[in-house]
Amino acid sequence: MPLILNNIFRFVEILTNINKMKKVLLVSAFAVLALASCEKDYSCTVTVFGSEIKSDYNNLNKEEAADQKEACESVGGEWKLESL
């Protein structure tokens, strides 16, 4: 009988750990989504006649960043994420 009780306690402990892990994963997923949806800062660096010209783009959402990236790269510039 003690073996059965021991196995039951181990099973409950495993279920408790699984529930804790689910909570950690849920909070982590929420944090990742929150960071992914916020506005970010970018820069475009273009070299003209040996001189680098850097333009900063602050607080861009995904659509604005995609448009600016395309414009930057169309003139041979390097598009870079500056901050989250």
WOWONOR-V532844 format. One record per helix or strand of 3 or more residues. SS is the DSSP state (A for helix, B for strand). FROM is the first residue (numbers start at 1). LEN is the number of residues. Records with the same first field share a line. If there is no record, write none. Layout:
SS=FROM-LEN + FROM-LEN
//
This chain:
A=2-36 + 62-13
B=40-9 + 51-10 + 78-6
//
